[in-house]
């Protein structure tokens, strides 16, 4: 019985290996796109023309085009058309700028069609072309070429945009021409940042801040998580004193980066412009909790607390200010605040610090004496009355 079980296990293992190999071979099996009739004739005619190099491109292109007319999904012919336009654009000796740009755009459209056609073919991963190149390789190469085309067109735009070259004024500078090319680049790929950023810069140079901001908003719509773009939009609205829109985008940013002290500070600042002191205080408090050593945030939080007459918060922020910057000015401010609040014990502590910084100043000594009277601390009272007498 045990022997039979072992035989069954061996047989199952063998069959698994056999069927696994068959399935693997089926997946690895390659296919080619079949051409029929005149399409085959035109495709075969391409080879001799390509052997002539650039001199044969015209004839090769004509035959590729005829193949595609008869069989629109023939990937190898579509890619051949794209490659010829690409080579002519980059290496054509007699091209002027306009011709080069047009060839690059034609090449981009052709590579785009190659990619779309490959994806439309069922089980395209199993296909190869007549030269044994896999469709996966053709797809990868087409994507790389599209990237190269975008970069080359962007370089044209930059030649018209930059104001200086090697420290010298750029005589070729032409913002309208640069704008035209950047807009073309957006049509090619709406997801890339540089063209939007350049177009925004052009509008800002023209003094059109609203249009400049619109380009950043378009870029935001492409990627709503791009924190650099969101921050830029918020800052542009703040510069334009459009406080409501500035808050909208700073809030978008804080939703992505809730622990960003700088953004909480910006929300506090803009809330102040809208006279929303309570919201301003909330954001300055958050900013301080995130970055407790930031002296600017502390001063901002302190000033809002003063405006809202929140004595406890005023003292709390003053104590932290004194810890970071124990200046005579900061210590004197907290002493006056503590005297107002009748916090006699703490007033003695900070008045002593004040006196240590300036032993000629009668005010901190008087504060201590007054506090000792309120607390009925006669010993300390006599000690500082003696100091005060010596100062007369």
C-alpha positions as CSV (number, residue, x, y, z in Angstrom):
1,X,0.0,0.0,0.0
2,X,2.8,2.4,0.9
3,X,4.6,1.5,-2.3
4,X,1.5,2.4,-4.4
5,X,1.2,5.8,-2.7
6,X,4.8,6.5,-3.5
7,X,4.2,5.5,-7.2
8,X,1.2,7.8,-7.4
9,X,3.2,10.8,-5.9
10,X,6.0,10.2,-8.4
11,X,3.5,10.0,-11.3
12,X,1.8,13.3,-10.2
13,X,5.2,15.0,-9.9
14,X,6.1,13.8,-13.4
15,X,2.9,15.0,-15.0
16,X,3.2,18.3,-13.3
17,X,6.7,18.8,-14.8
18,X,5.5,17.7,-18.3
19,X,2.4,19.9,-18.3
20,X,4.3,22.8,-16.7
21,X,6.9,22.6,-19.5
22,X,4.2,22.5,-22.2
23,X,2.5,25.6,-20.7
24,X,5.9,27.4,-20.4
25,X,6.7,26.6,-24.1
26,X,3.2,27.8,-25.1
27,X,3.9,31.1,-23.4
28,X,7.4,31.4,-25.0
29,X,6.0,30.6,-28.5
30,X,6.6,33.6,-30.8
31,X,4.3,34.9,-33.5
32,X,4.8,37.2,-36.4
33,X,2.3,39.5,-38.1
34,X,1.4,38.1,-41.5
35,X,1.3,40.3,-44.6
36,X,-0.8,39.6,-47.7
37,X,-0.7,40.4,-51.4
38,X,0.7,43.8,-52.3
39,X,1.6,44.6,-48.7
40,X,4.2,41.8,-48.8
41,X,5.6,43.2,-52.0
42,X,6.0,46.7,-50.7
43,X,7.5,45.5,-47.4
44,X,10.1,43.4,-49.3
45,X,10.9,46.5,-51.4
46,X,12.0,48.4,-48.2
47,X,15.2,46.5,-47.6
48,X,17.2,47.6,-50.7
49,X,16.3,51.2,-50.1
50,X,17.5,51.0,-46.5
51,X,20.8,49.6,-47.6
52,X,21.4,52.9,-49.4
53,X,21.3,54.7,-46.1
54,X,19.8,58.2,-46.0
55,X,19.7,58.3,-49.8
56,X,17.2,55.5,-49.8
57,X,14.9,56.9,-47.0
58,X,12.4,58.4,-49.5
59,X,11.9,55.1,-51.2
60,X,11.7,53.1,-48.0
61,X,9.3,55.6,-46.5
62,X,7.0,55.3,-49.6
63,X,6.9,51.6,-49.3
64,X,6.3,51.5,-45.6
65,X,3.4,54.0,-46.1
66,X,1.9,51.7,-48.7
67,X,2.1,48.7,-46.3
68,X,0.3,50.7,-43.6
69,X,-2.4,51.8,-46.1
70,X,-3.1,48.1,-46.8
71,X,-2.5,46.8,-43.3
72,X,-2.8,49.7,-40.7
73,X,-1.7,47.5,-37.7
74,X,1.6,46.3,-39.1
75,X,3.9,47.3,-36.3
76,X,7.3,46.9,-38.1
77,X,6.2,49.2,-40.9
78,X,4.8,51.8,-38.4
79,X,8.1,51.7,-36.5
80,X,10.1,52.0,-39.8
81,X,8.2,55.2,-40.6
82,X,8.9,56.6,-37.1
83,X,12.6,55.7,-37.3
84,X,13.1,57.4,-40.7
85,X,11.4,60.6,-39.5
86,X,13.5,60.4,-36.3
87,X,16.8,60.0,-38.2
88,X,16.0,62.7,-40.7
89,X,15.1,65.1,-37.9
90,X,18.3,64.6,-35.9
91,X,20.8,63.9,-38.7
92,X,19.4,65.6,-41.8
93,X,22.2,68.0,-42.9
94,X,20.0,70.4,-44.9
95,X,17.2,70.8,-42.4
96,X,16.3,74.3,-41.2
97,X,14.8,74.6,-37.7
98,X,11.2,74.5,-38.8
99,X,11.8,71.3,-40.9
100,X,13.6,69.7,-37.9
101,X,10.7,70.5,-35.6
102,X,8.1,69.2,-38.1
103,X,10.1,65.9,-38.5
104,X,10.4,65.5,-34.8
105,X,6.6,66.0,-34.4
106,X,5.9,63.5,-37.2
107,X,8.2,61.0,-35.6
108,X,6.5,61.5,-32.2
109,X,3.1,60.8,-33.8
110,X,4.5,57.7,-35.5
111,X,6.0,56.3,-32.4
112,X,2.8,57.1,-30.5
113,X,0.9,55.0,-33.1
114,X,3.5,52.2,-32.8
115,X,2.9,52.0,-29.0
116,X,-0.9,52.2,-29.3
117,X,-0.9,49.5,-32.0
118,X,1.2,47.1,-30.0
119,X,-1.1,47.4,-27.0
120,X,-4.1,46.8,-29.2
121,X,-2.8,43.4,-30.4
122,X,-4.0,40.4,-28.2
123,X,-1.1,38.6,-26.6
124,X,1.4,41.1,-28.1
125,X,4.0,39.9,-25.7
126,X,4.4,36.7,-27.8
127,X,5.1,38.6,-31.0
128,X,8.4,39.2,-32.9
129,X,9.1,41.2,-36.1
130,X,10.9,39.9,-39.2
131,X,14.3,40.6,-37.6
132,X,13.4,38.5,-34.5
133,X,13.0,41.7,-32.4
134,X,10.3,41.1,-29.7
135,X,7.4,43.5,-29.6
136,X,8.4,44.2,-26.0
137,X,11.8,45.6,-27.3
138,X,10.0,47.6,-30.0
139,X,7.7,49.0,-27.4
140,X,10.5,49.9,-25.0
141,X,12.6,51.5,-27.8
142,X,9.6,53.5,-29.0
143,X,9.0,55.0,-25.6
144,X,12.7,55.9,-25.3
145,X,12.6,57.6,-28.7
146,X,9.5,59.6,-27.7
147,X,11.4,60.8,-24.6
148,X,14.3,61.8,-26.8
149,X,12.0,63.7,-29.1
150,X,10.5,65.6,-26.2
151,X,13.9,66.6,-24.9
152,X,15.1,67.7,-28.3
153,X,12.1,69.9,-28.9
154,X,12.4,71.3,-25.3
155,X,16.0,72.4,-26.2
156,X,14.7,74.4,-29.1
157,X,12.3,76.2,-26.8
158,X,15.1,76.9,-24.3
159,X,17.2,78.5,-26.9
160,X,14.5,81.2,-27.3
161,X,13.7,81.4,-23.6
162,X,17.1,81.9,-21.8
163,X,18.1,85.5,-21.3
164,X,21.8,84.9,-21.2
165,X,24.3,82.4,-22.6
166,X,27.8,82.1,-21.1
167,X,27.2,85.4,-19.3
168,X,26.2,87.2,-22.6
169,X,22.8,88.4,-23.6
170,X,21.0,85.8,-25.7
171,X,20.4,87.6,-29.1
172,X,18.1,84.8,-30.1
173,X,15.7,85.4,-27.2
174,X,12.1,85.4,-28.4
175,X,9.4,84.7,-25.8
176,X,6.6,84.4,-28.3
177,X,8.5,81.7,-30.2
178,X,9.5,79.9,-26.9
179,X,5.8,80.1,-25.8
180,X,4.7,78.5,-29.0
181,X,7.1,75.6,-28.7
182,X,6.3,75.1,-24.9
183,X,2.6,74.9,-25.8
184,X,3.4,72.2,-28.4
185,X,5.3,70.3,-25.8
186,X,2.3,70.3,-23.5
187,X,0.3,68.8,-26.4
188,X,2.8,66.1,-26.7
189,X,2.8,65.3,-23.0
190,X,0.5,67.0,-20.5
191,X,2.1,65.3,-17.5
192,X,5.6,67.0,-17.6
193,X,6.4,70.0,-15.4
194,X,9.0,72.0,-17.3
195,X,6.8,73.4,-20.0
196,X,4.2,74.7,-17.6
197,X,6.8,76.2,-15.4
198,X,8.4,78.0,-18.3
199,X,5.1,79.3,-19.6
200,X,4.3,80.6,-16.1
201,X,7.6,82.4,-16.0
202,X,6.9,84.0,-19.4
203,X,3.6,85.3,-18.2
204,X,5.1,86.5,-15.0
205,X,7.8,88.4,-17.0
206,X,5.0,90.0,-19.0
207,X,3.4,91.1,-15.7
208,X,0.4,88.8,-16.1
209,X,0.5,87.1,-12.7
210,X,-3.0,85.7,-13.0
211,X,-2.2,83.9,-16.3
212,X,1.1,82.7,-14.7
213,X,-0.8,81.2,-11.8
214,X,-3.2,79.5,-14.2
215,X,-0.3,77.5,-15.7
216,X,0.6,76.2,-12.2
217,X,-3.1,75.3,-11.6
218,X,-3.1,73.3,-14.9
219,X,0.0,71.5,-13.6
220,X,-1.7,70.9,-10.3
221,X,-4.6,69.3,-12.2
222,X,-2.2,66.9,-13.7
223,X,-0.8,65.8,-10.3
224,X,-2.8,67.0,-7.3
225,X,-0.1,65.6,-4.9
226,X,2.7,67.8,-6.3
227,X,3.6,69.8,-3.1
228,X,6.0,72.1,-4.9
229,X,3.3,73.2,-7.4
230,X,0.7,73.6,-4.7
231,X,3.0,75.7,-2.6
232,X,3.9,77.9,-5.6
233,X,0.2,78.5,-6.4
234,X,-0.5,79.4,-2.7
235,X,2.5,81.8,-2.7
236,X,1.4,83.5,-6.0
237,X,-2.1,84.1,-4.6
238,X,-0.6,85.4,-1.4
239,X,1.7,87.8,-3.3
240,X,-1.4,89.0,-5.3
241,X,-3.2,89.5,-1.9
242,X,-5.9,87.0,-2.9
243,X,-6.1,85.7,0.6
244,X,-9.1,83.4,0.1
245,X,-7.4,81.4,-2.7
246,X,-4.1,81.4,-0.9
247,X,-5.8,79.7,2.1
248,X,-7.4,77.1,-0.2
249,X,-4.1,76.0,-1.6
250,X,-2.2,76.2,1.7
251,X,-4.9,74.0,3.2
252,X,-4.5,71.5,0.3
253,X,-0.8,71.5,1.2
254,X,-1.3,71.0,4.9
255,X,-3.6,68.1,4.1
256,X,-0.7,66.4,2.4
257,X,2.0,67.6,4.9
258,X,0.2,68.0,8.2
259,X,3.5,68.4,10.1
260,X,4.9,71.2,8.0
261,X,5.6,74.1,10.3
262,X,6.2,76.5,7.4
263,X,2.8,75.9,5.9
264,X,1.0,76.2,9.3
265,X,2.9,79.5,9.7
266,X,1.7,80.6,6.2
267,X,-1.9,79.7,7.1
268,X,-1.5,81.8,10.3
269,X,-0.2,84.7,8.3
270,X,-3.0,84.6,5.7
271,X,-5.6,84.1,8.4
272,X,-4.4,87.4,10.0
273,X,-4.9,89.2,6.7
274,X,-8.5,88.0,6.9
275,X,-8.8,89.2,10.5
276,X,-9.4,85.6,11.6
277,X,-7.3,85.7,14.7
278,X,-8.6,82.5,16.3
279,X,-7.6,80.5,13.2
280,X,-4.3,82.3,13.0
281,X,-3.6,81.3,16.6
282,X,-4.4,77.7,15.9
283,X,-2.0,77.5,13.0
284,X,0.8,79.4,14.8
285,X,0.3,77.1,17.8
286,X,0.6,74.0,15.5
287,X,3.7,75.5,13.8
288,X,5.3,76.1,17.2
289,X,4.5,72.6,18.4
290,X,6.2,71.2,15.3
291,X,9.2,73.5,15.4
292,X,9.5,74.8,19.0
293,X,12.9,76.4,18.4
294,X,11.7,78.7,15.6
295,X,11.9,82.2,17.1
296,X,9.9,83.8,14.3
297,X,6.9,81.5,14.8
298,X,7.1,82.1,18.5
299,X,6.9,85.9,18.1
300,X,4.0,85.4,15.7
301,X,2.1,83.2,18.1
302,X,2.8,85.6,21.0
303,X,1.6,88.7,19.0
304,X,-1.7,86.9,18.1
305,X,-2.2,85.8,21.8
306,X,-1.7,89.5,22.8
307,X,-4.3,90.6,20.3
308,X,-6.8,88.0,21.7
309,X,-5.9,89.0,25.3
310,X,-5.1,85.3,26.2
311,X,-2.9,86.0,29.2
312,X,-2.0,82.4,29.9
313,X,-0.8,81.9,26.4
314,X,1.0,85.2,26.4
315,X,3.0,84.1,29.5
316,X,3.6,80.6,28.0
317,X,5.1,82.0,24.8
318,X,7.1,84.6,26.7
319,X,8.7,81.9,28.8
320,X,9.7,80.0,25.7
321,X,11.1,83.2,24.1
322,X,13.1,83.9,27.2
323,X,14.5,80.3,27.1
324,X,15.6,80.8,23.5
325,X,16.6,84.4,23.7
326,X,17.1,85.6,27.3
327,X,17.4,89.2,26.4
328,X,16.6,92.1,28.7
329,X,13.8,93.1,26.4
330,X,12.1,89.7,26.5
331,X,12.5,89.3,30.2
332,X,11.1,92.8,30.9
333,X,8.0,92.0,28.8
334,X,7.3,88.9,30.8
335,X,7.8,90.8,34.0
336,X,5.2,93.4,33.1
337,X,2.8,90.7,31.9
338,X,3.2,88.8,35.2
339,X,2.7,92.0,37.2
340,X,-0.5,92.6,35.3
341,X,-1.7,89.0,36.1
342,X,-0.6,89.4,39.7
343,X,1.5,86.3,39.5
344,X,3.8,87.4,42.3
345,X,6.0,84.3,42.7
346,X,6.8,84.0,39.0
347,X,7.3,87.8,38.9
348,X,10.0,87.5,41.5
349,X,11.8,84.8,39.5
350,X,11.9,86.8,36.3
351,X,12.5,90.1,38.0
352,X,15.7,88.5,39.5
353,X,16.8,87.5,36.0
354,X,16.1,91.0,34.8
355,X,18.1,92.5,37.6
356,X,21.1,90.2,36.9
357,X,21.2,91.5,33.4
358,X,21.2,95.2,34.5
359,X,22.0,95.9,38.2
360,X,21.5,99.6,37.7
361,X,17.8,99.2,36.8
362,X,15.5,100.0,39.7
363,X,12.3,98.6,38.0
364,X,13.0,94.8,38.5
365,X,14.0,95.5,42.2
366,X,10.8,97.4,42.7
367,X,8.8,94.5,41.2
368,X,10.4,92.1,43.6
369,X,9.7,94.3,46.6
370,X,6.1,94.8,45.6
371,X,5.7,91.0,45.1
372,X,7.2,90.3,48.5
373,X,4.7,92.6,50.2
374,X,1.9,90.8,48.4
375,X,3.3,87.4,49.5
376,X,4.2,88.7,53.0
377,X,7.8,87.6,52.6
378,X,9.5,90.1,54.9
379,X,13.0,88.6,54.7
380,X,13.2,88.9,50.9
381,X,11.5,92.3,51.1
382,X,14.2,93.7,53.4
383,X,17.0,92.2,51.2
384,X,15.8,94.0,48.1
385,X,14.8,97.2,49.9
386,X,18.5,97.3,50.9
387,X,19.5,96.9,47.3
388,X,17.1,99.6,46.2
389,X,18.4,102.0,48.9
390,X,22.0,101.5,47.7
391,X,20.9,102.5,44.2
392,X,19.7,106.0,45.3
